[in-house]
Amino acid sequence: YGAETARAIENFPISGLRFHGDFTWALATVKKACALANQSLKRLDSRRAKAIARACDEILTGKFQDQFVTDALQSGAGVIVYSWWGQNSYEDQLAMGVLDAANQQGIKVAWHLEPYTGRTAQSTVADVNHINSRYGSHPAFYRDAAHGNRPAFYVFESLNVADWSALSQVNGANIVLAQTTDTSKIAGFSGMYTYDASAGATAPGGAGAGAYAKANNLIWAPSVG
């Protein structure tokens, strides 16, 4: 394992529990299946897919179990952001089960709106309405109490659509965040977020984006990992 894991071991010695081998076996099984499925859908190139599958095969034999060393309870996350690929997609069909499982663990679910083929600003409006209508009454459906009890939607690869003005139809009742730190590209959104921590290094940077959001009564949700 690497530096991030080493820091987690040092900073979060919460329960002393480690992930059981059955869990890591299941994790590797799902990871391999996802890699191969995304390869077949041409969302992941063959070289990366094969490398992921090969690594998972090694874990499935029991190798590297001693490398899964972080505390099983170290994250303390109260909200997960669910990857969602459009209405009637595979992920849409699974969403109710995800909400049920999250509810059993006292976790809430927000929504990561992925860039499915043909996505537009108007289709995103329809997606937000669909998710609210279909899942909004579920007890695990996340609503941000600090921002008017509104549900949260993270729009991945938002820069691929030039005009998001249609979001005005849903923005008042929902939090809809653009994936960028470029403050000139967030018109129509409730704010912005980064998908990975390194994105904060691009202009205007995390501090600049946060300051802009605060000054304009917008939401800034930076990634920390």
N, C-alpha and C positions, 0 to 999 in steps of 0.2 A: 504494500500500500504506500501511499504518498504523503505529502506534507499536510494536506487538508485532513486526512484521516488521523494523522498523528496529533494534530491540534484538537480534533474532536475528542480523542481519547483523553487528552490532558484537561480539556475545559468542561467536558460533560460526563463526569463519572457518576451517573445518576443512580442506576439500579444494580450495576454489576452483571446484568444479563447480556448474553450474546445471542445472535440469531441462530436458531436451530438449523441443523443441516437440511432438514426438510424444506425450510423456508428458502435457503439459498438455492436448493435444487429447483424449487418452483420458480424462483426469480430467474434463474438461468434458462429454464424451459420457456417461459414467457418472452424473455429477451430474444432468444433464438428465433422463436416463432414470429415475433414482430419484425426482426431483421429480414427473414426470408419472405414474409408477406409484403413488406415494403419494397424488397427487391423485385418481386413479381409484379408489383404495381408501378415499377419504375420510379419510385420515390427515393430509392437508395441504390447506389451503384454496386455492381457485383463485387468489387474489391473490398469495400467496407462490409458488405453483407456477409461475405465469406469469412472475413476476419472476426466479426462479431460471433458468428455461428461456431467458429473454431474455438474461440475463447470460452463460449458457453459449454461446448462439448467437454472441455477440460474440467470445468466446474462440475458438470454432471457426473463425472467419474469420482468426485470427492476431492479433487485437487484444489488447492487454494482455500480450503475451508478456514484455515488459520489466518487468512487475510481479512476475513469479515469480523472485524474486531471492535467496531463502534458499539456503544451501548444501544440496546434495542429500543430504549425509550428516549434517546438523546434529542430527537428533533423537536418534540413538544409542539408540533404544528396543530393549529386548530382549524385551518382551512386548507383544502386542496383545490387546485385549479385544474379542471377536467378538460382534456383534449377532445374537442368536438368538431366533427367534419361535415356538418350540414344535416338538414332535415332528412329523416328516414335513412341516414347512414348507419353503418354498423355501430358506431359510437353512440348515436342517438338511441338505438335499440337497447344498448347496454346501460344507458344513463340511469334508469330507474333502479336497477340493481346496484349501481355505484352509490346512489343516494341512500338506499336502504342500508348498505354495508357501512357507509360513513356515519349514518345516524346511530348505528349500534355502538360505534366507537366515540360518539360525541363530537364528530367532525362535521364541518360545513363544506359545501361544494360551490365554488365559483366556476366560471366558464372561459375556456381558452378557445376562441373561435378561429379555426384553422383555415388556410387559404385553399379551399376546395375549388375545383375547376368551375369557372363561370361566376365566382363570387363577385358581387358588386356592393356598393353602398346600400342600394335598395334591398338586395337579397339579405344583407346583414340586418337591416331593420326587420324584415320578415323573420329572420332567425331569432332575434332577440324576443320578438313577440311570441314565437313558437315555444321557446324555452320557458318563458314566463307562464304561458298558458298551460303547458304540459307538466311542468315541474315546480312551478312557483309556490304551490301549497304544501310541498313536502317539507317536513321539519328540518331536513338537512340542507335545504336551499339557502345559500348564504345571502344575507342582507347586511349592509354596512351601517351599523347603528350610529357611527360617527358622521355619516353623510346621508342623513334622511332615510335610513332604513332601505336603501336602494340595493338591488342586486348588482353584481360586478361581472363585466364582460371584458376580456382581454383580446384585442384584435391582432392576431399574429400577421406579420408581413403587411402591415397597413399601408406601407409606402407603395405597394403595388397598385393601389387605386388612387387616382389623382384627386377625385372630388368626393368628399364624404359629407356633403351638406345634407343629404337625406337623413343623417343621424339625428337631425333636429326633431324628428318625429318620435324618437324614443329617449333622447338624452336627458330630458327632465326627470323621468321616472327611473332611470337606470344610470349606472356608472359604466361608461364605454371608453376604454383606454386604447390609445395608439401605441404601437411598438416602435418607439423612437425616442431619441433625445433632441431631435431637430424641432425646435419650437415653431418653426415656420410650416410644419407639416401636420399640425394637430387641430386645424380648424374643424369644428363640428364634434370634437371629442370632449370628454369630461376631464381628460388629462392624458398622461403617458406612462409607459412602463418600459423596462428593459428585460429582455429574455435571459440574458446572462450578464454577469458582473462586468465583463470586459467592455460591454457596450457603453458603459459610463465614461470610458476614456475618450470617446469621440465627441467632437464639439457639439454643444457647449459644455459637455461633461455632466457628470451627475450633480455636482454642486450648482452649476448654472441652470440645469433643468429644474432642479428643486426650487431654486430661487424664483425662477420664472413662474412655476406652478403656484407658489405661495403668493406672489404678487398679483396673479390673475385669478385667484380663487379656483384653481384647478387641482387635480389629484396627481401626485407623483408617487409611483410605486416601483422603486428600483429593485433589481435582483441583487442578492448578496452571495450568490453561488454560481 
